[in-house]
Amino acid sequence: MRVSIGLPFYNAQRTLADAIRSIFAQTIDDWELILVDDGSSDGSADIARAVSDPRVRVVSGGVNKGLPCRLNQIARLAKGEYIARMDADDLMHPDRLALQLQYLDANPTVDVVFTAIYTIDENNIPVGARSFAELDLRPKALLRHALAAHVTMMGRVEWFRDNLYDGNFVRAEDHELWCRTYGHTAFDKIRQPLLFVREPTDVNLNNYLHSCKTDRKIFKIYGPSMVGWPTTIELVVKSHLKGQLYRVFTALGKQDALLRMRNNTLSEHEKETAAQVIQHILAAHVPGFTAYVLREECLM
C-alpha cells in the first residue's frame, strides 16, 4: 500500500460525497481511504458507509473528539507508506496523489510535501488560486503564517506518527505542528494547484478570532527560541491588529473583500480548465453510491 488518505469528517453531508468522488477520480489506485466520523449527527456517516470498496475503511465512534484527535487516530490506523491529508469539503485534482507520490519517492530526504491550490465556492465554481510561491522557511515567516494549505499535506507515515497533533491548539493545530517540528523536518512544495479548496462566502468572525488567539499562543511558546522576544511581541501585536481589521470589515459587510485578497485571479481560460477538471471529478464512479447517495442528494 503506497498512500493512506485520511479524511476526518463532522456533519459534512452536503460535501462529503464529492470529496470521496475526487479520490476515486485519482490516476493511481494504490491507496486506501480512512473515513473517520467525528460524531456526526447528520447523514455523513451513511454516505461514508455507502461506499463499497475494499480500500475504504469507515471508523465511527459516535463521539465528537475534535480534529487533532482524529488526525492522530488516522496516523495510527494508516497502512500506507505515506499519509495524504484530505478534508470533507474539498476536492483532489486527479493527479494529486500521483504527483506527490512521485515527488516523495524521488526526494527521500523530504518528510512532507505541500501543493498550491485552487479555491472554489459552495457550488464547485473556481474562484481563484494561491500558494504558488516557494516555501518560506525563515523562522519569522513560519511563525507569522501557515506554510501552505494544510489539506495539501502528504508525508511519510513515520513522520506523522512521530509528530502527533496537539489538541490544545484547535483551529491552528497544523501551524503549531509545523512550528514544533521546525529544525528537524524537511518540508517542500509542488508549485502546482492539486487541490480544490472550498472557501466560505463570508468570514465566521468568531472562528477567525479564535484562530488568532491560538496563533498568539503559538507565538508565545515558540517565538522566543525561534526569533527572540522583540519579534515575538511584534507578531502578537500584529495579530491583535489583524483581528480588529476583521471586526471592522465584518461590521461593514465586506468580508468577501478579505477573502478575495488572499487569492490570485484566474483568467477565463484557467477558470474553464479548472471547471472541466471539476466536472471530470464529479463524474467519477464510486461503488455503492448509485443506490444511496444519488437519491439523498436529490433531497437536499
C-alpha positions in Angstrom: 0.0 0.0 0.0 1.5 3.3 -1.1 -0.8 6.0 0.2 -3.3 6.2 3.1 -5.8 9.1 2.6 -7.0 10.4 5.9 -10.4 12.1 5.7 -12.0 13.0 9.1 -15.5 14.5 8.9 -18.1 16.0 11.1 -21.6 16.9 9.8 -20.4 17.2 6.2 -23.4 15.6 4.4 -23.5 18.3 1.7 -19.9 18.0 0.5 -18.6 14.6 1.6 -19.8 12.6 -1.4 -17.9 14.9 -3.8 -14.8 14.7 -1.7 -14.9 10.9 -2.0 -15.6 11.1 -5.7 -12.4 13.1 -6.1 -10.5 10.3 -4.5 -12.0 7.7 -6.9 -11.0 10.0 -9.7 -7.3 9.7 -9.0 -5.0 8.5 -11.7 -3.4 5.9 -9.4 -5.3 3.2 -7.4 -2.7 2.0 -4.9 -4.3 3.8 -2.0 -6.6 3.3 1.0 -9.2 5.7 2.3 -9.7 6.1 6.0 -13.0 7.9 6.7 -13.2 8.9 10.3 -16.6 10.1 11.6 -16.1 12.6 14.5 -19.6 12.1 15.9 -21.7 13.4 13.1 -25.4 13.9 13.7 -26.4 14.4 10.0 -26.3 11.9 7.2 -22.5 12.0 6.8 -21.8 8.6 8.2 -24.4 7.0 6.0 -22.7 8.5 2.9 -19.4 7.1 4.1 -20.8 3.6 4.8 -22.5 3.6 1.4 -19.0 3.2 -0.3 -18.5 -0.4 -1.3 -14.8 -0.8 -2.0 -12.2 -2.9 0.0 -9.8 0.0 0.0 -12.2 2.1 2.1 -12.5 1.9 5.9 -15.1 3.8 7.9 -14.3 4.5 11.6 -17.2 5.8 13.6 -17.1 6.0 17.4 -20.1 8.2 17.8 -18.3 10.8 19.9 -17.0 14.3 18.9 -13.4 14.3 19.9 -12.1 17.1 17.7 -9.9 17.2 14.6 -6.4 16.8 16.2 -7.5 13.6 17.9 -8.9 12.2 14.7 -5.8 13.1 12.7 -3.7 11.2 15.2 -6.1 8.3 15.0 -5.6 8.2 11.2 -1.8 8.1 11.7 -2.2 5.0 13.9 -4.5 3.3 11.5 -2.7 4.0 8.3 -1.2 1.0 6.4 0.4 3.0 3.6 4.0 4.3 3.2 2.6 7.9 3.0 -0.3 9.7 4.5 -2.3 12.3 2.5 -4.5 14.8 4.3 -8.0 15.4 3.0 -10.9 17.5 4.2 -14.6 16.6 3.7 -15.4 19.8 1.8 -12.5 19.9 -0.7 -11.7 18.1 -3.9 -8.5 16.4 -5.0 -7.2 17.1 -8.5 -7.0 13.7 -10.3 -3.2 14.0 -10.4 -2.7 14.9 -6.8 -1.7 11.5 -5.4 0.4 10.6 -8.4 2.5 13.8 -8.4 3.0 14.0 -4.7 3.9 10.3 -4.5 6.4 10.7 -7.4 7.9 13.7 -5.7 8.4 12.0 -2.3 9.8 8.8 -4.0 12.3 11.0 -5.9 13.3 13.0 -2.8 13.8 10.6 0.1 15.1 13.3 2.4 11.8 15.3 2.3 9.4 14.5 5.0 6.3 16.4 3.9 5.3 18.0 0.6 2.5 20.5 0.0 1.0 21.9 -3.2 -0.6 25.0 -4.5 -4.4 25.2 -4.5 -7.4 26.3 -6.5 -10.3 27.8 -4.4 -13.9 27.0 -5.2 -17.2 28.3 -3.9 -20.1 26.3 -2.4 -21.3 25.3 -5.9 -17.9 23.9 -7.0 -17.2 27.0 -9.2 -13.5 28.0 -9.4 -12.9 31.3 -7.7 -9.1 31.8 -7.6 -5.8 30.1 -6.8 -2.9 30.7 -4.4 0.2 29.3 -2.7 2.4 29.3 -5.8 5.5 30.8 -4.2 8.3 28.6 -2.8 8.0 27.7 0.8 9.3 30.5 3.1 11.0 28.5 5.9 12.6 31.5 7.6 11.6 31.4 11.3 9.6 34.6 11.3 7.7 33.6 8.2 6.9 30.2 9.6 5.6 31.8 12.8 3.6 34.5 11.1 1.6 32.4 8.7 0.9 28.8 7.7 3.4 27.2 5.4 0.7 26.2 2.9 -2.9 24.9 2.8 -2.9 22.1 5.4 -5.1 19.9 3.2 -2.4 19.6 0.6 0.0 17.8 3.1 1.4 14.4 2.1 4.2 12.9 4.0 5.9 9.8 5.3 3.8 7.8 7.7 6.6 7.7 10.3 6.7 11.5 10.4 3.0 11.7 11.2 3.4 9.1 13.9 6.5 10.7 15.4 4.9 14.2 15.3 1.3 14.0 16.6 -1.1 16.8 16.7 -1.7 18.7 19.9 -5.4 19.1 20.9 -4.6 22.3 22.8 -4.3 24.2 19.5 -7.7 23.8 17.9 -8.1 25.8 14.7 -4.3 26.2 14.5 -3.2 22.6 15.0 -1.2 22.4 11.8 0.5 25.7 12.4 1.6 24.5 15.9 2.8 21.2 14.5 4.9 22.9 11.8 6.5 25.3 14.4 7.1 22.5 16.8 8.9 20.4 14.2 10.8 23.3 12.7 14.5 22.4 12.6 14.2 18.7 12.2 11.6 18.4 9.4 12.3 18.8 5.6 9.2 20.5 4.1 8.8 21.2 0.4 6.1 22.1 -2.1 4.9 21.3 -5.6 4.0 24.7 -7.0 1.1 23.4 -9.0 -2.6 23.5 -7.7 -3.5 19.9 -6.9 -6.5 20.5 -4.6 -9.7 22.5 -4.9 -10.3 24.1 -1.5 -13.8 25.3 -0.7 -13.9 28.7 0.8 -16.9 30.2 2.6 -18.7 33.2 1.0 -18.2 35.1 4.3 -15.8 35.0 7.3 -17.0 33.5 10.5 -15.7 36.2 12.8 -15.7 34.1 16.0 -13.8 31.3 14.3 -11.3 33.7 12.9 -10.7 35.4 16.2 -10.3 32.0 17.9 -7.6 31.2 15.3 -5.9 34.5 16.0 -5.9 33.8 19.7 -4.4 30.3 19.2 -1.8 31.8 16.9 -0.7 34.2 19.6 -0.4 31.2 22.0 1.9 29.6 19.4 4.0 32.9 19.1 4.5 33.0 22.9 5.5 29.3 23.1 7.8 29.0 20.1 8.7 32.7 19.2 11.3 33.4 21.9 13.5 30.5 20.8 12.9 30.9 17.1 13.1 34.7 16.6 13.6 36.3 20.1 11.3 38.3 22.3 11.2 41.6 20.3 10.0 39.9 17.2 7.6 37.7 19.2 6.0 40.8 20.7 5.7 42.3 17.2 3.9 39.2 16.0 1.5 39.3 18.9 0.7 43.0 18.4 0.1 42.5 14.7 -2.2 39.6 15.4 -4.4 41.8 17.6 -4.5 44.4 14.9 -5.4 41.9 12.3 -8.3 40.8 14.5 -9.5 44.3 14.8 -9.3 44.7 11.0 -11.6 41.7 10.5 -14.0 43.1 13.0 -14.3 46.3 11.0 -14.7 44.5 7.7 -17.3 42.3 9.2 -19.3 45.2 10.6 -19.2 46.8 7.2 -20.3 43.6 5.5 -17.1 43.5 3.5 -15.8 40.0 4.5 -15.7 38.9 0.8 -13.1 41.6 0.1 -10.8 40.0 2.7 -11.3 36.6 1.0 -10.6 37.9 -2.5 -7.3 39.5 -1.3 -5.9 36.0 -0.5 -6.4 34.7 -4.0 -4.7 35.1 -7.3 -7.2 36.0 -10.0 -7.9 33.2 -12.6 -8.0 34.1 -16.3 -11.1 32.9 -18.2 -9.0 30.1 -19.7 -7.8 29.0 -16.3 -11.4 29.0 -14.9 -12.6 26.9 -17.8 -9.8 24.4 -17.4 -10.4 24.1 -13.7 -14.1 23.7 -14.3 -13.5 20.9 -16.7 -11.4 19.1 -14.2 -14.1 19.5 -11.6 -16.7 18.1 -13.9 -14.4 15.1 -14.5 -14.1 14.6 -10.7 -17.9 14.8 -10.1 -18.5 12.2 -12.8 -16.2 9.6 -11.1 -17.9 6.3 -10.2 -17.9 5.3 -6.6 -19.1 1.8 -5.9 -22.2 1.9 -3.7 -23.1 5.5 -4.4 -25.7 4.9 -7.1 -28.2 3.3 -4.8 -27.9 5.7 -1.8 -26.0 8.9 -2.3 -27.6 10.0 -5.5 -31.1 9.6 -4.0 -30.1 11.5 -0.9 -28.6 14.3 -2.9 -31.8 14.8 -4.8 -33.5 15.5 -1.4 -31.0 18.2 -0.3 
